[in-house]
Amino acid sequence: MDQPPGNPDQSAATGGPPTCYRHPGRETGIRCTRCERPICPECMVDASVGFQCPECVRDGSGTGHSPTANQPRTLAGGTTAADPRLVTKVLLAINVALFVAVMATESRLVGDLDLIGLAFNPQVNEVVGVADGQWYRLVTAMFLHQEIWHIGFNMLGLWWLGPPLEAALGRTRFLALYLLSGLAGSALTYLVAAPNQPSLGASGAIFGLLGATAVLMRRMNYDMKPVLVLLALNLLFTFTWSGIAWEAHIGGLVAGVALAIGLVHAPRKHRTLVQWGTCALVLVVVLGVVLARTAALS
């Protein structure tokens, strides 16, 4: 629950790192450019110069405009939302619903939706795969899980990483980050893995969120050690555990970092062009990889 405004130097008085004045438990390196109160990503509002707290935005605070003229914006320029976890919840619900469907159909659904390049399916007595025109598998595989531990780890990562990113980027940009990171993971898997090797899971998208979190924390001058340790551990598991599609992890991670750089470091004057240009560039690269691999398998 939001807390009432307090002393902006309250954390300094106790000798600890600055914490958000509305969320005392959240450390932050950002302050309102007008009142200088510490603010976290969920509270910061993008202004013409730096970031402002919600109270300064509502009051106008010397901008020369009425309070209604100052539309609240996220760090990346997106529209602030009453529920900064909505897209995260929807994505989590889709993953869980599809997992329940897989369990209910005794995994028969997996053969229709998993990522596979080109292979003969004896159940339908025909060749199937992305190279056979089933491009939808690049997307459906991102939401498909077959093991409880697999969906458990991925959904825990989504719930931990998603809300802060969604609050900082805005719903539309966060959704673009998730989907494009997942697609990049699918594309690299399709390119590198054996054509008859099935792959599934949201791991590519989750690694994209992890890479974006590192970029965001760097942008906000947060301590990078926790996210770097988490990233190192995940990469260690990626290359030491058997049965893990490392291609999806690396593809999603690289795409997530590239997308986040474009989203949070875009210059204010050309923000929209740079942000959506970055997303378009990642999508073009993904499509290029898929087309090249399809041509090689056809």
C-alpha positions in Angstrom: 0.0 0.0 0.0 1.3 3.5 -0.8 2.7 5.4 2.1 2.1 9.2 2.7 4.9 11.5 1.7 7.7 11.7 4.3 11.0 13.4 4.9 13.1 13.0 1.7 16.2 12.6 3.8 14.7 10.0 6.1 16.8 7.2 4.8 20.0 9.3 4.9 19.3 10.1 8.6 19.3 6.4 9.4 22.5 5.8 7.5 21.0 3.5 5.0 20.6 3.7 1.2 17.8 6.0 -0.1 14.3 4.3 -0.3 11.2 5.4 -2.1 9.2 7.8 0.0 5.9 6.0 -1.0 7.4 2.5 -0.7 9.9 2.6 2.2 11.1 -1.0 1.5 12.4 -0.2 -2.0 15.9 1.1 -2.4 16.4 3.6 -5.2 19.0 5.9 -6.8 16.4 8.2 -8.4 15.0 11.4 -6.9 12.3 13.8 -8.0 13.8 16.6 -9.9 11.6 19.1 -8.1 11.1 18.1 -4.5 14.2 15.7 -4.4 12.2 12.9 -2.7 13.6 9.4 -3.6 11.2 7.5 -6.0 11.1 3.9 -7.3 10.3 2.9 -10.9 6.6 2.4 -10.0 6.3 5.9 -8.7 8.6 7.9 -11.0 6.9 10.0 -13.7 8.8 10.9 -16.9 9.1 14.7 -17.1 10.7 17.2 -19.5 13.7 17.2 -17.3 14.4 14.0 -15.3 11.7 12.3 -13.3 9.1 13.6 -10.9 7.1 12.1 -8.1 3.3 11.7 -8.5 2.5 14.6 -6.1 4.6 17.1 -8.1 3.0 16.0 -11.3 -0.5 16.4 -9.9 0.3 19.8 -8.5 1.8 21.1 -11.7 4.9 22.2 -9.7 5.9 25.3 -11.6 5.6 23.8 -15.1 3.4 26.6 -16.3 0.6 24.1 -17.2 -2.4 22.8 -15.3 -2.0 19.5 -13.5 -4.1 17.7 -16.1 -1.6 18.8 -18.8 1.1 16.7 -17.1 0.2 13.2 -18.1 2.0 10.6 -16.0 4.6 8.6 -17.9 6.8 5.6 -17.0 10.6 5.7 -17.1 10.4 4.6 -20.8 7.7 7.0 -21.7 4.8 4.6 -21.4 1.4 5.5 -19.9 1.3 4.7 -16.1 -1.4 2.2 -15.1 -3.4 1.6 -12.0 -2.2 -2.1 -11.9 1.4 -2.3 -13.1 1.2 -6.1 -12.9 -1.7 -6.7 -15.3 0.3 -7.9 -18.3 2.4 -10.1 -16.1 -0.7 -11.7 -14.6 -2.2 -12.3 -18.1 1.0 -13.9 -19.4 1.3 -16.1 -16.3 -2.4 -17.1 -16.7 -1.9 -18.1 -20.3 1.1 -20.3 -19.4 -0.7 -22.0 -16.6 -3.9 -22.5 -18.6 -1.9 -24.2 -21.4 -0.1 -26.3 -18.9 -3.4 -27.5 -17.5 -4.6 -28.2 -21.0 -1.5 -30.3 -21.7 -2.1 -32.3 -18.5 -5.7 -32.8 -19.4 -4.9 -34.1 -22.9 -2.2 -36.4 -21.6 0.5 -34.3 -23.5 -1.1 -34.9 -26.9 -1.3 -31.2 -27.3 2.5 -30.9 -27.1 3.0 -32.5 -30.5 0.7 -29.9 -32.1 2.2 -26.8 -30.5 5.9 -27.4 -29.6 8.8 -25.9 -31.5 10.2 -28.4 -34.1 12.0 -27.6 -37.3 11.0 -30.5 -39.6 10.2 -34.0 -38.6 7.8 -36.9 -39.4 5.0 -37.2 -36.9 3.8 -40.9 -36.8 0.6 -39.8 -34.9 -0.7 -37.9 -37.9 1.4 -39.8 -40.5 2.9 -36.6 -42.0 5.8 -34.2 -41.9 5.3 -31.3 -39.5 7.4 -28.3 -38.3 8.2 -24.7 -38.8 9.9 -25.5 -42.2 6.6 -27.1 -43.3 4.8 -23.8 -42.9 3.8 -24.1 -39.2 5.3 -20.8 -38.1 2.8 -20.6 -35.3 5.0 -23.1 -33.4 7.5 -20.3 -32.8 4.9 -18.5 -30.6 2.9 -21.4 -29.1 6.1 -23.1 -27.8 6.8 -20.0 -25.7 3.7 -20.7 -23.6 4.0 -24.5 -23.5 5.4 -26.6 -20.6 5.3 -30.3 -19.9 7.0 -30.6 -16.5 5.8 -29.1 -13.2 9.4 -28.0 -12.3 9.8 -26.3 -15.7 6.7 -24.2 -15.5 7.4 -23.6 -11.8 10.8 -22.1 -12.4 9.7 -20.0 -15.4 6.6 -18.6 -13.7 8.5 -17.8 -10.6 10.9 -15.8 -12.8 8.1 -14.1 -14.6 6.4 -13.1 -11.3 9.7 -11.8 -9.9 11.0 -10.0 -12.9 7.8 -8.9 -14.7 6.1 -6.3 -12.3 9.2 -4.0 -11.9 9.8 -4.1 -15.7 6.1 -3.5 -16.5 6.0 -0.6 -14.1 9.1 1.0 -15.6 8.3 0.3 -19.3 4.6 0.5 -19.4 2.3 -2.3 -20.5 2.8 -2.1 -24.3 6.5 -1.9 -24.2 6.8 -4.7 -21.6 4.6 -7.0 -23.7 6.8 -6.2 -26.8 9.9 -7.1 -24.7 8.4 -10.4 -23.5 7.1 -11.6 -26.9 10.2 -10.5 -29.0 12.6 -12.0 -26.5 10.6 -15.3 -26.6 10.6 -15.2 -30.4 14.3 -14.6 -30.6 14.9 -17.6 -28.4 12.6 -19.7 -30.6 14.4 -18.4 -33.7 17.9 -19.3 -32.5 16.7 -22.7 -31.4 15.2 -23.3 -34.8 18.4 -22.2 -36.5 20.9 -24.2 -34.4 19.1 -27.2 -33.0 18.5 -30.4 -34.9 15.4 -30.1 -37.0 13.7 -33.1 -35.3 14.5 -31.9 -31.8 11.4 -30.6 -30.0 11.6 -27.5 -27.8 9.1 -25.8 -25.5 8.9 -23.3 -22.6 9.0 -19.7 -21.7 12.7 -19.7 -20.8 13.7 -17.5 -23.8 11.3 -14.8 -22.7 12.3 -15.1 -19.1 16.0 -14.7 -20.0 14.9 -11.7 -22.0 13.3 -10.2 -18.9 16.5 -11.0 -16.9 18.7 -9.2 -19.4 16.3 -6.2 -19.5 16.4 -6.1 -15.7 20.2 -5.8 -15.8 19.9 -2.9 -18.2 17.2 -1.2 -16.2 19.2 -1.5 -12.9 22.2 0.0 -14.6 20.1 2.9 -16.0 18.8 3.6 -12.4 22.2 3.3 -10.8 21.2 0.3 -8.7 23.6 -2.2 -7.2 24.3 -4.7 -10.1 25.7 -7.5 -8.0 22.4 -9.3 -7.3 21.2 -9.5 -10.9 24.7 -10.4 -12.2 24.9 -13.2 -9.7 21.4 -14.4 -10.7 22.4 -14.2 -14.4 25.6 -16.1 -13.8 23.8 -18.9 -11.9 21.2 -19.2 -14.7 23.8 -19.4 -17.4 25.7 -22.1 -15.3 22.5 -24.2 -15.1 21.9 -23.6 -18.8 25.2 -25.1 -19.9 25.5 -27.8 -17.2 22.0 -29.3 -16.9 21.0 -31.9 -19.5 17.8 -31.4 -21.5 17.9 -27.6 -21.5 17.6 -25.7 -24.8 20.5 -23.3 -24.3 19.7 -21.7 -27.7 16.4 -20.3 -26.4 18.1 -18.9 -23.3 20.9 -17.2 -25.2 18.6 -15.9 -27.9 16.2 -14.5 -25.4 18.9 -12.9 -23.3 20.6 -11.1 -26.2 17.3 -9.8 -27.5 16.2 -8.7 -24.1 19.4 -6.7 -23.5 19.2 -5.1 -27.0 15.5 -4.2 -26.6 16.0 -2.8 -23.1 18.8 -0.6 -24.3 16.6 0.9 -27.0 13.6 1.3 -24.6 15.3 2.9 -21.6 18.2 4.8 -23.2 16.2 6.3 -26.2 16.8 10.1 -26.4 13.7 12.0 -25.3 13.5 13.9 -28.6 13.3 10.8 -30.7 12.1 8.3 -28.1 9.2 6.7 -29.9 11.2 6.3 -33.1 14.2 4.7 -31.4 12.1 2.5 -29.2 9.8 1.0 -31.8 12.7 1.1 -34.3 14.6 -1.2 -32.0 11.7 -3.5 -31.7 11.2 -3.6 -35.4 14.9 -4.3 -35.9 14.8 -7.3 -33.5 11.7 -8.6 -35.3 13.4 -8.3 -38.7 16.5 -10.2 -37.5 14.2 -12.9 -36.1 12.3 -13.2 -39.4 15.6 -13.3 -41.3 16.9 -16.2 -39.2 13.6 -18.1 -39.6 13.5 -17.5 -43.4 17.1 -18.6 -43.8 16.7 -21.7 -41.8 13.4 -22.6 -43.6 15.2 -22.2 -46.9 18.0 -24.5 -45.8 15.5 -27.2 -44.6 13.1 -27.0 -47.6 
